[in-house]
Each structure stands twice: as structure tokens, then as C-alpha cells.
Amino acid sequence: MIARWAADAVVLLHLLFIAFVVAGALLLLKDRRWVYAHLPAVAWGAYAELTATQCPLTPVENWLREAEGAQGFSGG
């Protein structure tokens, strides 16, 4: 049960990161210091998409799902 919650938390963290990459520039309107977090996130997001790199969170999620007895997935 805890492994499933942890896997769900990893998925939530992944979705929050994607939302930050896509819409994080809006935070720059409030405070320019967000640029130091947003630019590396955008760089990683662009690199991962353009090179079909697997996100490091995917194996963690799969490991947690398999620890719970569920089936992981093979894609990125």
C-alpha cells in the first residue's frame, strides 16, 4: 500500500515538473529569480523530448509499482 502511494507521489511530482516546464515562465512575471529554476527545467525538458531520453522518475515509479505487485510499464 505504501509503495503504491509512493508511486502515485512520483507521478504527481512528474506532472508538477511538466507543468513547471510548460507554464513556469508565468512565475517570472511575479519574481525574476524563478529564472534560475525555470531555465534548467526547460533545458532538461527540451533535451528529454528531443532525444527521447527516459526521465529518471520513470524507473523509480516502475520499481515502486512492481514492489507493490502491480505491473510497471516499459515506455518512457
C-alpha positions in Angstrom: 0.0 0.0 0.0 2.8 2.4 0.9 4.7 1.6 -2.3 1.5 2.4 -4.3 1.2 5.8 -2.6 4.9 6.5 -3.2 4.5 5.6 -6.9 1.5 7.9 -7.1 3.6 10.6 -5.4 6.3 10.1 -8.0 3.7 10.5 -10.8 2.4 13.7 -9.1 6.0 15.1 -8.8 6.5 14.3 -12.5 3.3 16.1 -13.5 4.2 19.1 -11.4 7.6 19.3 -13.1 6.0 19.1 -16.5 3.6 21.9 -15.5 6.5 24.0 -14.3 8.4 23.5 -17.6 5.3 24.5 -19.6 3.9 27.3 -17.5 6.8 28.3 -15.2 7.6 31.3 -17.2 4.5 32.9 -15.7 6.2 32.9 -12.3 8.8 35.2 -13.9 6.2 37.9 -14.0 6.0 37.8 -10.2 9.7 37.3 -9.4 12.6 37.3 -11.8 14.6 34.9 -9.6 12.4 32.0 -10.8 14.6 32.1 -14.0 17.3 30.2 -12.1 15.0 27.2 -11.6 13.0 27.5 -14.8 15.8 27.6 -17.4 17.4 24.4 -16.3 14.0 22.7 -16.1 13.2 23.9 -19.7 16.6 22.7 -20.8 16.1 19.3 -19.3 12.6 19.0 -20.7 13.7 20.0 -24.2 16.6 17.6 -24.1 14.5 14.7 -22.8 11.9 15.3 -25.5 14.2 15.9 -28.4 16.5 12.9 -27.7 13.8 10.5 -26.4 15.6 10.3 -23.1 13.8 8.4 -20.4 13.1 10.5 -17.3 14.9 9.3 -14.2 11.5 9.2 -12.4 10.1 6.5 -14.7 12.3 3.7 -13.3 11.6 4.8 -9.7 7.9 4.6 -10.4 8.2 1.2 -12.1 10.2 -0.1 -9.2 7.6 1.1 -6.7 4.7 -0.3 -8.7 6.5 -3.7 -9.0 7.3 -3.7 -5.3 3.5 -3.4 -4.7 2.8 -6.3 -7.0 1.5 -4.2 -9.9 2.9 -4.2 -13.4 5.2 -1.4 -14.4 5.4 -0.2 -17.9 8.2 -0.4 -20.4 8.0 3.0 -22.1 9.2 6.5 -21.1 
